[in-house]
Each structure stands twice: as structure tokens, then as C-alpha cells.
Amino acid sequence: MEKMTSAYANKMIKRLEEDKAYWLKNENESSTYVASVNETPVIPDYNYEEVAAKLAEIDGKIVSIRHSLNLANATARVKVGEKEMSVDTILIRMAQLNSRKTVLDWMRKQLPKTRLNGNSYQVKTVAAEYRYINYDPAVVSKDYDAVSEEIMALQMALDRYNQVELIDVEI
């Protein structure tokens, strides 16, 4: 059992994934070879048992680290403003807020009145058509700012947790 930050554990996972990609590439390029009938084959250096064992070892470490991160994310409490939240709750909330922020961003950029361009494949009407907003843009902008602030507060709390708090990781 080792103690490390979530940020460090995630960097370990990234390094292990890179190692795994190396071994998979090695296996892909060396597990077979092509030779002409009239030539002496150049047989690549490849040992199936060694590569399979290395891949299994890497996968085992990744599973263990991810499990430790998942446990910490579900159980650790992080202070966000006046509330305490689990890391997984913060991540879920941030995804919800980012989705809402996208909609609010689109809405706040709309003009009160926009002329619609007719499609050349459709029959054109004599009168011009307009799209009008059906909301108060000031309220939308205020909500956009509030959502942005909440996302920032959640992200700052999460960054602080990931960089400072130690978790138990079984490797």
C-alpha cells in the first residue's frame, strides 16, 4: 500500500497506459514476420510468454490504481464553499453544469430578432420570417455567470484535493 495524491495516481495510470501501448506495438510488429521463399527470414525477437506476462502485470496495476481512485472518489469529502461533497458528486455536478453552460452560452449570444434565410430548395414566402427570443437575455446572462462561478468553485476544490490529499493505493 502506497500513499499518493490523486493527481500522481492519474499520472501513473497514464504512464502505465503508455507502457502498455509500447508492448502492444511490439507484439503487433514482432509476433509475425514475412519472408520470401528464396530468402533467409529475418525473425524478430519476440517472446509471447514475456509479452503476455508484461501486459497482464500492467493491466493489474491499472485496475488496482483505478479501484483505489474510485474508492477515494466515492468516500473522500471535499469542502466546496460551505458544503462538503464527494469527488464523484463533484464530477457529476460539473458535467451537468457544463452541459447547462453550453445552452446558456448559445442563448446569451442570440440577437433579440434574427431574419431567417430561406433555403433555395424550399418555396420562398413573400414575407420575411424572423426568429425572436422568448426570454430575458439579462436573466440568461446572470444564470450563465452563476453557472460559470459554480463550475470554477467546484474545479478549484477538486484541483486542491487532487494535488494535496493523499489516498491509499494498492500497487
C-alpha positions in Angstrom: 0.0 0.0 0.0 1.4 3.4 -1.0 0.1 6.9 -0.2 -0.1 9.3 -3.1 -2.2 12.1 -4.4 -5.0 11.5 -7.0 -3.0 13.6 -9.5 0.0 11.4 -9.0 -2.1 8.2 -9.3 -3.6 9.5 -12.6 -0.1 10.2 -13.9 0.9 6.7 -13.0 -2.1 5.3 -14.9 -1.1 7.4 -18.0 2.5 6.1 -17.8 1.2 2.5 -17.5 -1.1 3.0 -20.5 1.9 4.3 -22.5 3.9 1.2 -21.4 1.0 -1.0 -22.4 0.9 0.7 -25.8 4.6 0.1 -26.3 4.2 -3.7 -25.5 1.2 -4.0 -27.7 3.0 -2.3 -30.6 6.0 -4.6 -30.0 3.6 -7.6 -30.1 1.8 -6.4 -33.2 5.1 -5.8 -35.1 7.1 -8.8 -33.9 4.5 -11.7 -33.4 4.6 -12.4 -37.1 7.0 -11.9 -40.0 7.0 -12.2 -43.7 9.7 -13.9 -45.8 10.1 -14.7 -49.4 10.5 -18.3 -50.4 14.0 -17.7 -51.7 15.4 -15.8 -48.8 16.6 -16.4 -45.3 13.9 -15.0 -43.0 14.8 -12.2 -40.5 12.9 -13.4 -37.5 12.1 -10.6 -35.0 13.0 -11.0 -31.3 9.6 -11.9 -29.7 8.6 -14.0 -26.7 4.9 -14.4 -26.4 5.0 -15.5 -22.7 7.1 -12.5 -21.7 4.9 -10.0 -23.6 1.7 -11.6 -22.2 3.0 -11.5 -18.7 4.1 -7.9 -19.0 0.7 -6.9 -20.4 -1.1 -8.7 -17.5 1.2 -7.1 -15.0 0.4 -3.6 -16.4 -3.3 -4.3 -16.5 -3.2 -5.5 -12.9 -1.6 -2.3 -11.8 -4.0 -0.1 -13.7 -7.0 -2.0 -12.2 -5.6 -1.6 -8.7 -4.9 2.1 -9.1 -8.2 2.9 -10.8 -10.0 1.0 -8.0 -8.2 3.0 -5.3 -9.1 6.2 -7.1 -12.8 5.1 -7.4 -12.9 4.3 -3.7 -11.4 7.7 -2.8 -13.7 9.5 -5.2 -16.7 7.9 -3.6 -15.7 8.3 0.0 -13.5 11.4 0.3 -15.2 14.6 1.3 -14.1 17.8 -0.3 -15.1 21.3 1.0 -16.7 23.4 -1.7 -17.7 26.7 -0.3 -19.8 25.9 2.8 -20.7 22.4 1.6 -18.9 19.1 1.6 -19.2 16.8 -1.4 -17.6 13.6 -2.5 -15.3 13.8 -5.5 -17.7 11.7 -7.7 -20.5 14.0 -6.8 -18.4 17.0 -7.8 -17.6 15.3 -11.2 -21.2 14.6 -11.8 -22.3 18.1 -10.9 -19.6 19.6 -13.1 -20.8 17.6 -16.1 -24.3 18.8 -15.5 -23.3 22.4 -15.1 -21.0 22.3 -18.2 -24.0 21.0 -20.3 -26.2 23.8 -19.0 -23.5 26.3 -19.6 -23.3 25.4 -23.2 -27.0 26.0 -23.6 -26.9 29.3 -21.7 -23.9 30.4 -23.8 -25.8 29.8 -27.0 -28.9 31.7 -25.6 -26.9 34.7 -24.4 -25.4 35.1 -27.9 -28.8 35.3 -29.7 -30.0 38.5 -31.1 -33.5 39.6 -30.0 -34.6 39.4 -33.6 -32.9 37.4 -36.4 -34.0 37.2 -40.0 -34.2 33.6 -41.3 -32.6 32.9 -44.6 -34.8 30.9 -46.9 -33.5 27.6 -48.3 -33.2 27.6 -52.1 -34.8 24.2 -52.2 -37.9 25.4 -50.4 -40.7 27.5 -51.8 -39.9 31.1 -50.7 -42.6 33.0 -48.9 -43.4 36.5 -49.9 -42.9 37.8 -46.3 -39.7 37.6 -44.5 -39.5 35.3 -41.5 -37.9 36.2 -38.2 -36.9 34.3 -35.1 -37.4 36.1 -31.8 -36.0 35.3 -28.4 -38.6 34.4 -25.9 -36.7 35.1 -22.7 -34.9 37.9 -20.9 -31.3 38.0 -22.1 -30.2 39.7 -18.8 -31.6 36.7 -16.8 -29.8 34.2 -19.1 -26.5 36.2 -18.8 -26.9 36.2 -15.0 -27.5 32.5 -14.9 -24.6 31.9 -17.2 -22.3 33.8 -14.8 -23.7 31.9 -11.8 -23.1 28.5 -13.5 -19.6 29.6 -14.5 -18.8 30.6 -11.0 -20.1 27.3 -9.6 -18.0 25.3 -12.1 -15.0 27.3 -11.1 -15.5 26.8 -7.4 -16.0 23.0 -7.9 -12.9 22.8 -10.2 -10.8 24.7 -7.7 -11.9 22.5 -4.8 -11.2 19.4 -6.9 -7.8 20.6 -8.0 -6.8 21.3 -4.4 -7.9 17.8 -3.4 -6.1 16.1 -6.3 -2.9 18.0 -5.6 -2.8 17.8 -1.8 -4.8 15.0 -0.3 -3.2 11.6 0.0 -5.0 8.4 -0.9 -4.1 4.7 -0.3 -3.2 3.0 -3.5 -2.5 -0.7 -3.6 0.0 -1.5 -6.3 
